Amino acid sequence: MTRRRFLDRTRRNREEQARSGKSFNPATMIRLAFFGVALVVAAAVYVGFWRQGETIYDGPWGLMQRLITPLFLGINALELIVVALVALVAWRIWRRL
């Protein structure tokens, strides 16, 4: 095979991948992870500093008590939700590859 045919085929493959839009983009994943971390930190700051005078179980945060009560072998519902979300994200990434 000549070098020109190889370069043409490579260029066509790159153009086809660019058109399909299904290529893995690590920069997008990093941005999404940063956005998720920013939301978690913002919620923690709000609960930790803004609501200093009351406990987390007062008012609308009463649901949190049910989420952190141990269910089975010390595992609580909040941990199960986090594990399920991480598994969903990992599955979606694996499926795209």
ABEGO torsion letter per residue (X at the ends): XBAAAAAAAAAAAAAAAAAAGABBBAAAAAAAAAAAAAAAAAAAAAAAAABAABBAABEAAAAAAAAABBABGGBBAAAAAAAAAAAAAAAAAAAAX
